[in-house]
Amino acid sequence: MSVFGLLRNLLPYVMPYRWLIGITIALTFVGSLMAQVNAVVLDRAVDAINALLQQEGGFLWSHAARILVTISCILLGKEVVASLVTFFQRYFGERLRILVSRDLSLRVVSRILSFRMAFFSADGNETGKLQSRIDRGIMSLSNTVNNFFIEILPLFTSAVLALILMFAANVYVGLVALCIVPLYFWVTNIQAKRMKGGRRSIFASHQSVSQGILNIIESITVIKSFNREQIEADRQAAIQDGLTGQQLSTRRQSFMFNGLKSFLEQIGTVLIIILTAYLVLIDYPGMSIGKIMYHVMLFANVSAPIRQLHRIYDDLNDALIYAEGFFGILQADNEVEDTGSYRPESVRGDFVMQNVDFTYSNGTKALTDVCLTIPNGKITALVGLSGAGKSTVVNLLDKFYHPQSGSITLDGTSLSDWDTQWLRDHVGLVLQKNHIFDGTIEENIRYGNPHATHEDVIAAARQAYLYDQVVALPSGFQTSALQLSGGQQQRVAIARMFIKNPPIIFLDEPTASLDAIATEQIKASIDAIKRGRTVIIISHNIGQIIDADQIYVLQQGRVVQSGTPDEVYRQGGVYKDIFDASARSMNADKIAQTMG
Ligand code: ADP
């Protein structure tokens, strides 16, 4: 991204604070004028004292005292004004930074919430990487805004003013000062170009470090149970080593260039001293001893921003790199979930999938030519080995992803024409591993319907066979849901679905983490609510499958069998294999003997 692009992208976030910017710019101008006062005062003071010394027969102390008092008053007065200006300038600049940072955060959150699922499973969008892109993007962009108003603008205004004053006093000195400036820019530009690659790889490594730490925390149980602490530590060490090497090499280059630039600056100062001294010596009109000091001090103001130039360049380069990643998120319009406008009064729940092909963004072809009819009022089970594409079917029916070809209709209307939020308002989704939010059990259940009363929460908990267990806890429904066991959390998720009371229910291995008694209870609840609803269940539990009204058997993304459980079993094939293997693994014969 170019500097121009960066500014154009930032503009909408700064414009709401026009008045703040206006005041800051006005203060900047006053501050820049103040910065020249020392040079002017010193010029006059040196000349006045010099004139005093040249007086025949000595000078009067009262004259000298008047000069000194005047200098002191001007310098101290200027300092008071300059301090006030700096205070307000910094305060307003910081205020702007904080406000812009808040707006950027809010914007990125609302964007992320609007993205479709494919965005989150795309390469480079892993949680840690996204987090790092967002954090660093916001920090770096809001710093750019702050730097611009607190550092860049004042320094450059002051430099321009100082140059004008130098020209006004003497064109030759002004020209020398002006000629040196491009040299600094040139060196800084080379430095920036050399270091750009390094900074980019540091940025990438930072992302990997964040992702790595996140992975460790997420998989800590597995790491510990396999005693793989050392392997994980070594993996992190390798990433950190790379990062350290890159950081050291960038720093080394940076110090080298800074040395070179300091040297150039000194050459500039020396040239100004030599030239002004020469002009004084040849008695050039308008040149006096005071002017030597005057020009040296003004030149310091000209070169001050240049001394900061590399830092500004670095910050700006960081901002350019981070801005790419950050605005990439904000502008990923193709990632926003599409929605239609179809919002029927009532949703029946008859799905038809015809010749659907679907490939994930990483190239995995998950479904091929899939045709399914899922009617209302029936339980449809999707059966197949892991990776057969069962969850993908549910993902497509809930509009989390869109098929590349084929059609999906709900109640006769193409799914793409449905208002996505309306559709999801009518769908209850229970997954094998459901997310439990940091909050109480009641809050977690109410997530399914924010308008539900406490009585509704209790009723849902009863349906999910959770009530008795919750009331036995010391804090009851106010207990933190994160403290519940895996099976209990699963019941919270099921209660969340009951409280939502949707006409369409997708259950993706809902009882996989439940014990036998709970599985039976939940099965009874699901059977009770299936009337008048569309239920799709994905399960490895043969007991649940044989109770379904119809089943579809998937194998490597294709529908290979369909019909009632009995019909399909009689056909033989994959379903019979899975069924028989399940019965054998359950030791069905022995169970029958024991029970008999
Ligand atoms: P099942 O539910 O039958 O176990 P899935 O529908 O989850 O199978 O997966 C079908 C195929 O799609 C698998 O090969 C799986 O690796 C792949 N897959 C599933 N989810 C994603 C995803 N988010 N990104 C890429 N590939 C995926």
Boltz pocket constraint, residues with backbone or C-beta under 6 A from the ligand:
constraints:
  - pocket:
      binder: B
      contacts: [[A, 121], [A, 360], [A, 361], [A, 362], [A, 364], [A, 365], [A, 366], [A, 384], [A, 385], [A, 386], [A, 387], [A, 388], [A, 389], [A, 390], [A, 391], [A, 392], [A, 393]]
      max_distance: 6.0
